[in-house]
Amino acid sequence: TNSSLLLSDFNPPACQIPETIAKFRKPSMEVANEAANRRLSRLSSHLASVSLLKKESQLARDVCSKIDAQQQYRVSPTAVARFIAGKHREIQEPIYEFFRSHPELQTPVEISKEQHRELCMRQLFSIVRDVGIRPLRYLDEDAEKYFAVMEAVGHIDLSLAIKLGVQFSLWGGSVINLGTQKHRDKYFSRIDNLDCLGCFAMTELYHGSNVQGIQTTATFDRQTDEFVIVTPNEGATKWWIGNAAVHGKFASVFAILKLPSPDSSIETEMGVHAFIVPIRSLESHEPLPGVEIRDCGYKVGLNGVDNGALRFHNVRIPRDNLLNRFGDVSRDGVYSSSLPTISKRFAATLGELVGGRVGLAHGSAGILKAAVTIAVRYSLLRQQFGPPNQPEISILDYQSQQQKLMPMLASSYAFHFATVYLVGRYSEMKKTNDDEVIADVHALSAGLKSYISSYTARSISSCREACGGHGYAAVNRFGSLRNDHDIFQTFEGDNTVLLQQVAADLLKHYKAKFISGALSVTWNYLRDSMGTYLSQTNPVVTHREGEGHLRDPNFQLDTFRYRTARLLQTAALRLRKHSKQLGSFGAWNRCMNHLLTLAESHIESVILEKFVEAVMRCEDKNAKNVLKLLCDLYAMDRIWQDIGTYRNQDYVAPNKAKAIQRLVEHLCFEVRGVAGELVDAFGIPDFVLRAPIGLQSGQYAEYTQFIGF
């Protein structure tokens, strides 16, 4: 995070300080009169609303005390599935059908690293050459179709999805997005049909998140018109490079571009650039001279992906292998760029690679759907204990199980709509190159990738626990889902680092508000937040506890936004205060936890907003009612999880906090009644899900057959 740049700019003059602070500079009599008028207004509102509070309080107690009188929600899985499927469901069906008819290509429970890698490669070739999928073309022409393919492939095997992403989004994406027409003409079709298998070599042994700190060099040799790629020390070894250990023949290598002066030995560094470097012979598949390749070995998960390490010993490549969209070198060694500084070129380079984060956010939401589907179906099937002398009941009838799983089910839908929005914005960005959309996608993808992958990682473990001993069986997939997904929190940007980027972006927009700057679309609600959400809370609203009020999307959105606005304002004030003594870096570090909470709060606000919009779009009445139920549960559960913050700020009175808790329990109970239909609506076929306890029928029979009965 460029905290020094942010804080050096963040010092608005007095006229730009929030109104709540600036008012204290008015004459004392005027301030006193205004304060008296506000108190009278609030008192009048309070007295006029006493009867409303009493009525709502009684209604809230009535609703939650009669929790056994469950509302009968009626929903067709088909109607919900049709609404959430999107316009590219048809591209997923041939992939599913191919694997249904080729069981030999489905990943078994027990498989060695070497076998898994070869199977993964066969699966990828089958999708491209047998099914006819063209991922790079979709990524280039219709990103939404590409991410639909990624979701389907991720359900087949996450290793396959990551290998596909390395080949097309990372290796292919770097060539077409960072290169120019000559690179597109030479490589596009060969990457798309898998003739050119490649890698994305950015991460080094000593540097991951801090890409500007990488040490691999690419020095231009004027005499031969070549770049010389060098790994100068152990720390510069390219590490965790997907496709490198076994299958890759090329690599997009990120290195510091150096230009020697014509009349001296002084070298000028031009910053990080990307280069196409062949690493294996196209004929023999042996490593090329000067290229050292090692295998990173077994990993916690994703062992179908052949991660390797690379070192380069004076490897020479043609000058044309520089991916030169943002910076070029002429035959005589003169550097040129439309972007004036190293930092701007670096930002533009990384900005073109944002599709990876979009894919991980979208993919992580898909993994949560699979885990929740298995856990919910098993919880509906499994029966344990019950009233005396009566049949046993489903474990999903227990309140504790409902409160474990139903908020996850609601979150699965919330994340679905949020990532559909993100993918749409990314597709728009690729088509328009609009600066506002680009800025929006960068911050939104960082926040959603971080938030969703962290939530999913925790949820998979909770789903495993909710399924007891049978959840521990490898065949029921929680172990592989947890291990394969775990790295989603790290690659394409460590989650903690990404949340800091979101916080930095929020602070920049906060500053822009006070100089009348434009806010990008996702942050629009902050335009009036300081005046609306941070005004002294109405005592009537803080005590209202009626179900109608709590389930009002306006109340829910206002509550989420109040928290974000409060965190944003206090973060800005704390940073300015601490920077005077600690400097910008020290101040940022001192406020780190505050900033991470701010970023998560903002992302939760965006997710809720997109969920509310989706509910409003749904035309099927029954489906809309159920989606509204899920949306309410998502909102109220998040508020309850952070109820301490709202209580500390007197935004929620004690009676209202208790009403929120009761409502969360009630909503979990209501969702339980349609949980089976809601997971069916995800549309994950049984033969793809592959977990016996998570099948739509015949679970126990399938489970016992697996071990030989």
N, C-alpha and C positions, 0 to 999 in steps of 0.2 A: 504494500500500500504506500502510495506516495504521500505520506503524512506531512512531510515538510512543505510540499507544494500546497497542500490543502490548507494548512494552518497559517502559512504566510499570507494567504489571501483572505483568510477568515477573520476580518477585523472590521465589521461594518461601522460606519459613522453613526452618530447619535440618532439621526433621522431614520436610520434603518433598523434600529432596535425594535423588538416587538412592542406592540401597543401597550401591552400589560406592564412593560417597564417604562416606556416613554411617558406614560400618564403621570408618573411620580414627579416629573419635572415641571408640571403645571403649578400655578400659584396654589398655595395651601387651601385657601377658601374654596376655590373651584373644585379642587380634589375632594374636599369634605362634602360639598353639595352633591357631587356626583355619587359619592359613596352612599350618602343618605338616601338618594333617590333609588339606587340599586337595591338597598336593603328593604325599602318600602315596597318596591316592585316584587321582590322575592317573597316578602311576607304576605302580600296580597294574593300572589299565586298560590302560596302554601295554604292559606286559609280557605281559598275557593276550591281547593282540591282535596280537602280532608275526607269528604264523603267518597271521592274516587278511590283514595288509598284504602279506606276501610272496605269498600266493595271489592277491590282487586285482591286485597289480602285474604278475604274470606273465600273468593273464587279460587285463588291459588291453593289454599289449604284443601278445598273441596276436591279440586282436580287431582292433586297428588295423594290425597287420602283414599281415593277410589281407584287406585292404580290397577286393581284387578279388572275393572271395567274397561278392557282394552278396546280402543277404536278399531273398527274393522277396515283396515286398508286393503284395497283390492288392487292387484297389479299383475299385469302379464309380463313375464320375463322378455317376451318378444317385443313388446312395446318399448320397454326400457332399453333393450339391446338395440333396437332400431334407432332410438334417439342418440345413444352414445357411440354407435358404430362409426360414425363419420362417413365421408364420401369414398374412402379407399378400402373399405372392408373387403371388396371383391378381389383386391390384390393379395389378401392374406389366404383366401380359400384355396387357391392352387398349391400354395406352400404346405398347408395343413394336409391336403389330400395326397400330395406326393409322399409325405412321410407316413401317412396311413397305409399307403400301398407299398411302402418300402421299409418294413420293420427292421431290416438289417442295418438301416442307417440311423436308427434311433439309439441314443446314447444309453448303454446299460448302467446299472447301479455300480457294478464293480468293473473297473477298467484301469489299466496302467497309464502312466503319463504318455509313454510313446504311442500306445494304441489310441489314446484319446486324441492326440495331436493329428494322427493320420486320419482318424474318423472325421474329425472336424474339417480337415482339408477336403475329404471326399464329400462331406455334406455341403460345403461351400461351392465346390464345382458342380454338384447336382443342382443346387438352387439356380445357379447362373446358366449352366449349359443344358440342363434337362427341363427345368421349369420355365426357363426363359426370362428370369428376373434380371434387370439391368440396373443395379443399385446406383452406380455413378451417374447414369443418365437421369434417373429420378432425382438424385441429389441436386443435379444441375438445373433441371427443368421444372420439377415439382417436388419440393422438399417434403411436403406432407405425405406423398406416396412413399418416399424413402423411409420415413419414420414409421409408417404403417408396416412396411416390410420388416424393419428392425424389431418392432413389437412381436410380430409373429415368430421371427427367428429366435428371439429371446426366450419365448415359451418352449421352443424345441430344445435349445441348449444355450445357456448364457455364454459359454465359451465360443460357440458358433457366432453369436451376435457380436461379441467383442472382436473376433477375427474378421468378420465382415466389416465392422466399423474401422478397424485398422487399415484394411485394404482400400476401402472406398472413401470413408470420411476423412481419415488422417493422411494416408499416403496419397490417395487420389485427390482429396480435397486440397492438400497443400500444393499439388502440381497445378490444378486448374484455378485456384484462388490466388496463389502467390506468384504464379508464372504468367506468361503472356501467350499470345496466339501460337507462337512457334512451339511452345511446350504442349499446348492443347492438341495441336495438329499431330505431334509426334507420339504422345502418350495416351490420349484420352481413350480411344477404342481398345488399346492394348491393356490398359488397366481395367476397363469395364468388362472385358471378356476373360480376364485372369491370365492373359499372356505375360503381363508384367506384374509379378507379385512383389509388393514393396513394404517398406517399414517407415516409421515416423520417428526419427532419431533426434529428440530434443533433450530429454532428461539425462543428466549425468550423475555419476556416483556422488559427487559433492554438491550438486545443485538440482533441485526439482522445481519448487514454486518460484524461486528467484531466477527466472530464465535469463535476465540480463547479466547474471553472474557466471554463465557458462564459460568454459575455457577452451573448447575446441576452436582451432583457428583455420581460416581459409585465406591464404596469402596469394595475391596475384603475381604471376611470373610474366613480365612483359615479353621476354624473349621467346617463350613458347606459346603465349596466349592461353595459359592454363591457370587454374587455381590449384594450390597445393593444400590438401586437407591433412591436418596434423592433430594428434592427441598429445598435448605437451606434457602431461603428467597423469598419474594414476587417477586423480580426482576428476579428470576430464573424460574418463571412460563413459561412453554412452551406455546407459543401464536401463533395464526393464523394457527393452525395445521389442514390441510385439512383432511376430513374423520373422525375427532376426535369427533365432537359434536354428531353425530348420528350413523354412520355406522361402524366405525373402531373397530376391535377386537385386533389388534396388533399395535405396533409403533416401528420404528427405532429411538431410543432415543440417542441423542448425549450428552455426559457427560464427565467430567474430570475423568479419571481413577486414583484412588488412591490405593496405595499398602502400608499397614502398615508394619513396620519393625518387624521381628519375636521377637526381644528382647527389643523393646521399643515401646512407643506410637507415635513415629514419623511416619508420613505418607509421602510417596514419590509420587508426582504427575507425571504422565506419559503423560499428554496431552489429547487432545480430542479423544475419541473413540466412536464407535457406538454399541448399544446393542439392541437386540430384547426383547421388554417388552410387554407381554400380558396386555391389558387394560380392556377387557370385557370378561365375561364368554362366552364360546362357546355355552353353553346350554341356559342360561337365558338372555344373552346379557346385564346383569347388570355389572356396574363397579366392578372390582376386588378389594379386600381389599387393602387399602393404596393408591388407585388411585382415584384422584378427577378429575372430568370432568365437564367443563362448556361450554356453547354455546357462541361464540363471537357475535352472533346476526346478524342483518341486516348489509349488506355492501353496498358500492356504487354500486357494480355490482357482478356478479358471485354468486348470491344467491341460485343457485342450488348446490353449494359446501358447505358442513357442516363444516365450520371452528370452531374449538374449542380450549379451553385452558386446559392444563394438569398440575397437581401437583402430586408429588410422595412422600409418607410418609413411608420411610423404606420398599420399595417394593423389595422383594427378587426374584432374577432370577438365574437359573443355570449358572455355569461358561461357559458352551457351548454356551450361548446366546451372548457372546462377538463376534462381527463380526471381526474375527482375521486375516484377510489377511495381514495386515501391522504391527500387534503387538499382542502377545499372552501372556497368563498367565498360568503357569503350576499349577498342583494340590497343590504344596507346596508354591505357591505364587511368583514364579520367573518369571520375565518379559523377553521376548525375541522378537527381531525384526531384520529383515534384513536391516532396515534403522536406522542409528546410532543416530539421533537426533529427538527431538519432532517436530521441524519445518519441517524436511523432511517427517516425518510420516503424519503430518497435511496436507502438500502440496499434498502428494500422495492420502490421503483420499478425499480431496475436488476435486482433479483432476479426480477421478473416477465418480464424480457426474456432470461432464460437460455436459452430455446429456440433462439436463434440459434447459440449455441456448441455446443449439442447437435447441431444440424443440420450445422455445419461439421466437427465430429469425425466424424460418421457419413458425411458426403459425402467427406471426405478419404480415409477408408478405402476408399470405393468407387472413387475415382480411382486409388489404389494398385493395386487389383485390376485395373483396365484396363491400366495401364502394365506390370504384371508379366505379365499375359496376353500382351500383344504381344511382350514381350522373350523370354518362355519359348518361345512357339510358334516365333518366328523362330530361336531358338538350337537348337531341336530340328530345324528344317528345314535350316539353313545348315551346310554341310560344308566344312571347310578342313583340308588336310594329313592326315597319318596315318602309320602305320608303313610302312617301305620296301616297295614292291611290293604294297601292299594298298590297298583303297579308302579314300577320305577319311572322316574321322569327323565326327560332329556337334560343333559348337563347345560344346555343353552337356556333352560328354564331357570337356572340359578342366577340370581342377581350378580354375583361376583363374575360369572362367565360372561354375562351380557356386558358388564362394564369393562371387561378386558377386550372383547371382540367388536362390539357394535360401534364404538368410536373409530376403530380401525376401518371398519366397513364404510362408515361415513367419510373418513379421510381418503379412502380409495377413490370414491366418487369425486371428492373435492379436488384431489390431485389430478384426476383424469381431465376435468374441465380446465384446470389451470394450465396443464401441459398442452392441451389442445390449443388453447389461446397462444401459448408460447410458440408452438410449432407454426401456427398461422402467422404470427408476427415475424418469425424467422423467414418464412417463405416470402412474406411481403418485403422484408429487408433485401433478400436476394434479387427480387425483381425490380425494386425501385432504387436501391442504394440511397434511400433518404436518410439524412444525418440524424433526424429525430428518432426514426425507427431503429437505426443502428444503435444509438445510445440506449434506447429502451431495451432492446434485445440483450445487449451486453450485461446490463445490470440485472435484468429479470432472469436471464439464464443462470447467472452466478448464484442468485438467491434461491431459485427453485431447485437447482441441482443440489445445492448444499442442504436445504431444508428437507426436501423429499427423501434424499438418500439417507440422511441421518435418521429420519423418522422410520423409514422402511427397515433399516438395519436393526433398530430397537424392536420393531413390530414383529419381524420374523422370529426373533427369540421368544417373544411373548406368545406368538401363535404355537410355537413348539411346546412351550410350557402348558398352554391351554389344552393341548392334546395328550398330555400325560406321557406314559411310557411308549405308546404307539407313535407318538410324535418323534420319538428318538430313533425309530427305525430308519435307516438310510433310504429305503425304498419309498418312504413317505415324504421325502424331498426337502424337509426343512433344513437338514444339515447342508446339503449342496446349495440350496438357495441362499442360506446365510453365508456360507464360505465364498461362493461365487460373487455375491452382491457386495460383500464387505468392502472391497477395493473401490467401489463407486464413491466412497467417501473421500478418496484420496486422488485418484487420477483425474485428469482434465481440471486440476485445481483442487488443492486441499480445502476441505469445507470451511475451516476456520479462516483461511486466507480469503476465500470467496465472500464470506459474510463481511469481512472488513471492506472489501470492494463495494459491497452494497451500502454499508454505513458511510463510506467516503462519498459515494454518489448522492446519498440522501443529504449529507451536509452541504454538498455543492448546490443542490437544489434549494436547500433552506436559505443559503446565502442569496441565490438568484431571486428568491421571492422578495427580498428586501431591496433589490435593485431593479424590480419589475421585469426580471428575465422570464423567458418562456420555460415552462416545465414540460418534460416529456409526458406522454399520455399516461403511463402507469402511475406517475407521481401526482397527477392532477389534484387529487383530494387534499394534498398538502397546501394548495394555494390559499385556502381559507382556514387551514387547521389551527393556526395560532390564535385567530380571533374566535373561531367557533368552538373547537374542541377544548381549548384551554381556558375559556371563560369560567368564572366561578360556577360550580355545578348547582343546578336547581335542586333544592332540598326535596321537592316533590318527586322529581325523576329518580333521585338516588334511592328513594324508598319504594317506588312502584314495583310490585311483584306479581302482577297479573300475568297469566299465561299469554294473553294476547299481546301484552307489551313486550314480554321477554322473547316471544317468537316473531316479533316485528323485525323484518330485515333492516329497517332504518336504525332501530335501537342497536342491533348487533353490529352493523357497520360502524355506527358512531362510537360504540364501545371499543372496537378494535382500533379505530383511527385515533381516538383520544389517547390510548396508551402509546401509540407510535408518535403522535405529536408531542406528548409529554416527554418521552424518552429523547426525542430529537432536540427539543429545546434545551433540556438539561444537559445533554451531551455537548452541545455547542458551547454552553456557558462553562462547563467544566474544562473542556479543551482549551478555551481561551484563558481561563484562570491558570491552569497548570503549565501552559506553554511559556508563561513569563518566567517561571523558575526552572522548569525541566527541559525546555526546548520542545520543538514539535514532536520529535521521536519519543522522548520521555513522556510527554503529555498523552500521546496516543496509547502508549503502553500502559500508563496509569489508568486510563479509561477503557481498556480493552474489553472487559466483561460487559460494561455498559453498552459499548458499541455493538458487540455481538448480539445482545438482547434487542437492541434497536433494530438491527437488520432482520432478525427473526420475526419481530413484531410486525414490521412492514410487510414481509412476505406473507405472513398469515392474513393480513388485511387484503392483500391482492388475491390470495386464494379464495377467501370468502366472497369477495366482490365478483369473481368469475363464476363461483358456484351460484350466487344469487341471480346473476344474469342468465345462467343456463336454465335455472328453474323457470324464470319468466319466459324463456323461449319455447319451453316444452308445450306442445299443443294437446297431447293426450291427457285428459283430465286425471285419470287414475295414476298415470306415471308421474304427472306433475305433483300430485299430492304426496307421493312417496318420496320424490326427490326433495320436496320442501321439508319433509320430515328429516331426511338425512342432512340437509343443509342446516336445519335448526340444531340437530345433534352436534354437528361439526362445530358450529359457532358457540353453543352453550358449553360444550365440553372444554373448548379452548379457554373460554372465559373462566370456567371453574378451575382449570389447571393453574391459572395465574390470578386467582381471586385475591391473594395477598396484595398484589400491586394495586388493584382497584380499591381494596379496603384502606390501604395506606394513604391513598389520595382522596378518600371519602367520596369516590365516584359511585360506590355501591355501599348501601347501608347494611347492617347485620341482617335485618329481616330479608332484604333482597338477596343477600348471599345465600341464605338458607333456601330461599325459593329457587335459586339457580341450581343448587345441589339437588333438590327434589325433582326439578324438571329434567335434569340430566338423567337421573335414574328412570324417570317416567319415559323419556324418549328412547332410552336403551331398550326398555320393555316393549315399546311400540315397534321399534325396528326389528326386534327379534321375531315378530310375527310375519315379517316379509323377508327375512334374511336369506332364506333359501332361494327365493325368486331373484333377489338382487345379485347374488353371486352367479346364478345361472345366466343373468343378463350380460356378464362379462364375456360370455361366448368362448371360453377356453375349452376345447374338446377334451374328453377324458383321456384319449390316447396321447394327447400332448401334455396334459397335466401329469399323468403317469403316477400319481400317488394313490395307492389303493384306498386309503381311508378318505380321500377327497373326491372319489368318483360320485357320479349322480345316482348310481344304484349298484347293488351287488358288492358293496365295499368289503364286507367281511369275507365273502367267498373269494374275491380276488386276492385279498391279503393272505389268506391261508394257503391258497394255491401257490403263491410266490415262494413259500418255504417248503413246498412239496406235498401238502395234503391233497 
